[in-house]
Structures are given as structure tokens and as C-alpha cells.
């Protein structure tokens, strides 16, 4: 009998700025919690919930969902602490973050690699001491004339919000399921 993999999925964002492109990782955590019936509870550093034997399509996984109360660029220590306190090694962390390198409403999955200038990812790499964790990079694109910081801190369009509350989270679930299946090998 095979064991069910245990993953911690953390969403990057800034709690004081919900529904912005920069907080899309946390919006996705909220949607995953709603879909899976996992209740997020507040602790000192964040919001966390756990579901055992959660179904993500045909894949079963013990799923820990987490979002930090700290601003994105300093959220690494709280995410690393959430992993350590639950005995989850870095390679079983799935970090969901916005990506200006990817077109809006696109999802890119990878294990490890460079933070590519993303300060939230840099904070997590520093706190974990390794870049070897899974990243779900949620495409937000770039605006051709707008300052990048102003753009990512801007509110999600109705299309973006609808996509990431629906079909986009389906893609996220598929990606998490694949990571879980690969972990069992």
C-alpha cells in the first residue's frame, strides 16, 4: 500500500493588499481552501489549514495550505517555520507566486531555479537555505507603459479574478497533483 504524499502549499502575497496581482498566490490559497474544505486558522505568523487524503483529481494528498501574515518580501521565515514545524522538507513545498515573466492567466511549474528577481521567492530561498522547492508561477504579465511595481500592486481585472477563481485553480490542482504523483515515485 502506497503512502499519501504530504505537501505544504504556500501562497505569496500581501494581506493588506488583497485582490492585487502581487497577492494572487494568497487568493489561490483561499480558493484551494474553499474547494477542498480545508479551514484556515490564524496563528502568530500566518493562516494555516490541513486536510488529510484530499482528492485533487485522481491524486490523493495530505495537504497543508499556508499564507503568511508578513509582507511578501519578508515572508520566507514564516513559510520556512511552517514547513519545519510540520516536518515538511523543502522539496515538498509548493510556492504559489505571481510572475511578470509569464502571460496573464498562464501557469508555469518548476522545481528549483533562480528567483528571477522576485523578492518574495528570494526571502523563501534565504529562509530555507535552498532553492530546491516547487514553484507555481502564476502569470500576470507586464503593462507596456505602467511602472512594474504599480502594475503588480494594481487590482486584478474581473477576467483575471474570474479565471483564478475557476479554471486557473483547476490548473493549480492539476499541477499539485502531478507534484504529489512524482513524489510517490
Rosetta blueprint (number, residue, H / E / L):
1 X L
2 X L
3 X L
4 X L
5 X L
6 X E
7 X E
8 X E
9 X E
10 X E
11 X E
12 X L
13 X L
14 X L
15 X H
16 X H
17 X H
18 X L
19 X L
20 X E
21 X H
22 X H
23 X H
24 X H
25 X H
26 X H
27 X H
28 X H
29 X H
30 X H
31 X H
32 X H
33 X H
34 X H
35 X H
36 X H
37 X L
38 X L
39 X L
40 X L
41 X E
42 X E
43 X L
44 X L
45 X L
46 X E
47 X E
48 X E
49 X E
50 X E
51 X E
52 X E
53 X E
54 X E
55 X E
56 X E
57 X L
58 X L
59 X E
60 X E
61 X E
62 X E
63 X E
64 X E
65 X E
66 X E
67 X E
68 X E
69 X L
70 X L
71 X L
72 X H
73 X H
74 X H
75 X L
76 X H
77 X H
78 X H
79 X H
80 X H
81 X H
82 X H
83 X H
84 X H
85 X H
86 X L
87 X L
88 X L
89 X L
90 X H
91 X H
92 X H
93 X E
94 X E
95 X E
96 X E
97 X E
98 X E
99 X E
100 X L
101 X L
102 X L
103 X L
104 X L
105 X L
106 X L
107 X E
108 X E
109 X E
110 X E
111 X E
112 X L
113 X L
114 X L
115 X L
116 X L
117 X L
118 X L
119 X H
120 X H
121 X H
122 X H
123 X H
124 X H
125 X H
126 X H
127 X H
128 X H
129 X L
130 X L
131 X L
132 X L
133 X L
134 X E
135 X E
136 X E
137 X E
138 X E
139 X E
140 X L
141 X L
142 X L
143 X L
144 X L
145 X L
146 X L
147 X L
148 X H
149 X H
150 X H
151 X H
152 X H
153 X L
154 X L
155 X E
156 X L
157 X L
158 X H
159 X H
160 X H
161 X H
162 X H
163 X H
164 X H
165 X L
166 X L
167 X H
168 X H
169 X H
170 X H
171 X H
172 X H
173 X H
174 X H
175 X H
176 X H
177 X H
178 X H
179 X H
180 X H
181 X H
182 X H
183 X H
184 X H
185 X L
